[in-house]
Structure formats: structure tokens, C-alpha cells
Amino acid sequence: MAEDRKLHHFDDVSKHNTTKDCWLIIHGKVYDVTPFMEEHPGGDEVLLAATGKDATNDFEDVGHSDTARDMMDKYFIGQIDASTIPAKRSYIPPQQAPYNPDKTSDFTIKILQFLVPILILALAFTVRYYTKAE
């Protein structure tokens, strides 16, 4: 089949990284797993995490069954051009907001930092006023 011999460039494959368009590279072959996203037992997040790289190790680490391996033929769309796969990808840490365990907004925290001292001061003046009057 002519489609079996289609050679894909790594950069082109790595662009297919959404739930509506997901391609994986496993053992030098390219698979369009988009139709399988909802059916995947591990969820679509697992498949999306394997995009943009050679997912062979991810696939083998899970220990897929022979049935799962047979299913792969249905999603095969071509070979990957091995010369286009980067030798090593540099690690880019994900952008994260500062740790906020109670999930309050920064605005709420700033308002409380302003209001709480004022309320304590008002309470102190009120207590002093009523204790002095007696």
C-alpha cells in the first residue's frame, strides 16, 4: 500500500497534539489515534502526554496486551523520518502560579491584609471607649 510507505517529518507529527487531532510515534511508525481518544482505557490525557516525542518508551512501560498491539494496525498512517527526530529534547518546566493551597484570589488576600488591621484597631478603640466610660 502506498500509504504504508508515507514518510512523516517529526515537526509535522508533533503539530498533531490535541484531542481532535492526535498522532503518536511508536517504534518508528506514526499512528493517528484521534478516533481512539475516548475509548483509551487510560484516558485521553495519557495519549496527549505522549505527543510531540517518540512515545515508544511510554507505550512499552505500560505493558500493552497483544490485543492492543493488534489494534494499532487500524491507526497506522506511515513511518517517521528518523533523521528528523531530535536527539534530546531540553526540559522546559511548566509555567505554574505561586503555590496557593486554599485557592483564594490575590485580590481577596490583599483586601484582607488591609481590612484585618483596621478592624483590630477599631475593636481596640471600642473596647477602650466602653471600659473607660464605666
C-alpha distance (Angstrom), angle and dihedral (degrees) to the residues before:
residue distance angle dihedral
M1 . . .
A2 3.79 . .
E3 3.80 91.6 .
D4 3.82 91.0 59.9
R5 3.80 89.6 61.5
K6 3.81 96.5 49.7
L7 3.78 108.9 126.8
H8 3.80 116.2 -146.9
H9 3.78 126.7 -157.9
F10 3.83 115.4 -128.6
D11 3.81 93.2 -125.8
D12 3.80 90.8 54.3
V13 3.81 92.8 48.8
S14 3.81 93.1 47.6
K15 3.83 90.4 58.4
H16 3.81 89.6 66.6
N17 3.81 96.2 79.1
T18 3.81 108.6 126.1
T19 3.79 134.6 90.9
K20 3.81 88.9 -106.9
D21 3.81 93.5 49.8
C22 3.82 118.0 22.7
W23 3.81 126.8 164.2
L24 3.80 126.1 177.4
I25 3.81 133.8 -164.5
I26 3.81 112.9 -140.8
H27 3.82 123.7 165.8
G28 3.80 91.8 -14.3
K29 3.80 93.2 -54.1
V30 3.79 128.1 110.6
Y31 3.80 119.8 -132.7
D32 3.81 128.1 -170.5
V33 3.82 100.1 -146.1
T34 3.81 95.4 171.3
P35 3.84 94.0 113.9
F36 3.82 89.5 49.5
M37 3.83 97.2 52.1
E38 3.82 96.6 98.6
E39 3.81 94.2 40.4
H40 3.82 97.4 50.0
P41 3.83 108.0 115.7
G42 3.81 91.9 -141.4
G43 3.78 92.9 51.3
D44 3.77 131.0 -111.9
E45 3.82 91.9 -78.0
V46 3.80 89.9 70.4
L47 3.79 92.0 53.7
L48 3.80 93.1 44.8
A49 3.80 90.6 51.4
A50 3.81 89.0 57.4
T51 3.82 95.3 54.9
G52 3.79 123.1 104.2
K53 3.81 94.0 33.5
D54 3.78 142.7 56.3
A55 3.82 100.2 -73.8
T56 3.81 95.2 -168.6
N57 3.82 94.3 109.0
D58 3.80 92.0 46.2
F59 3.80 90.1 50.9
E60 3.81 95.0 47.1
D61 3.81 95.3 43.6
V62 3.79 90.6 62.1
G63 3.80 93.3 54.1
H64 3.79 101.1 -131.4
S65 3.79 119.0 -153.3
D66 3.80 125.2 -112.2
T67 3.81 87.9 -106.0
A68 3.79 90.4 56.9
R69 3.79 90.6 48.7
D70 3.81 90.7 50.6
M71 3.82 89.9 51.3
M72 3.80 90.0 59.2
D73 3.81 91.7 74.5
K74 3.79 89.1 68.1
Y75 3.83 91.4 59.4
F76 3.84 98.7 40.5
I77 3.84 112.2 123.3
G78 3.81 103.7 164.6
Q79 3.78 149.2 -57.4
I80 3.79 128.2 -60.9
D81 3.80 119.0 -120.7
A82 3.83 97.3 -118.8
S83 3.80 92.3 -156.3
T84 3.81 90.2 64.5
I85 3.82 96.2 55.4
P86 3.81 109.8 102.1
A87 3.81 112.9 -116.3
K88 3.79 93.2 -133.2
R89 3.75 130.1 -1.4
S90 3.77 117.2 -139.7
Y91 3.77 115.3 -122.0
I92 3.78 114.2 -111.0
P93 3.79 111.8 -171.2
P94 3.81 115.2 -134.3
Q95 3.77 116.9 -102.9
Q96 3.78 108.2 -107.9
A97 3.75 133.9 -179.8
P98 3.81 117.0 -121.7
Y99 3.78 114.1 -79.4
N100 3.80 110.7 -83.1
P101 3.83 108.8 170.9
D102 3.80 97.7 -174.3
K103 3.81 94.2 44.2
T104 3.80 94.6 -129.7
S105 3.76 117.0 154.6
D106 3.78 121.6 -106.7
F107 3.80 89.3 -119.8
T108 3.82 91.8 58.3
I109 3.80 91.6 49.4
K110 3.81 92.5 50.5
I111 3.80 92.5 48.7
L112 3.80 90.8 49.8
Q113 3.81 91.3 48.8
F114 3.79 87.5 56.7
L115 3.82 100.5 39.2
V116 3.82 101.4 42.5
P117 3.85 95.4 62.5
I118 3.82 90.4 46.0
L119 3.81 91.3 50.6
I120 3.82 91.2 48.6
L121 3.80 90.2 49.9
A122 3.81 91.6 48.5
L123 3.81 90.6 48.8
A124 3.81 90.7 50.3
F125 3.82 91.8 51.4
T126 3.82 91.1 46.8
V127 3.80 93.0 50.7
R128 3.83 91.2 46.6
Y129 3.82 91.9 48.6
Y130 3.83 94.6 51.1
T131 3.81 95.2 41.4
K132 3.82 91.9 49.0
A133 3.79 92.9 49.1
E134 3.81 92.9 59.3
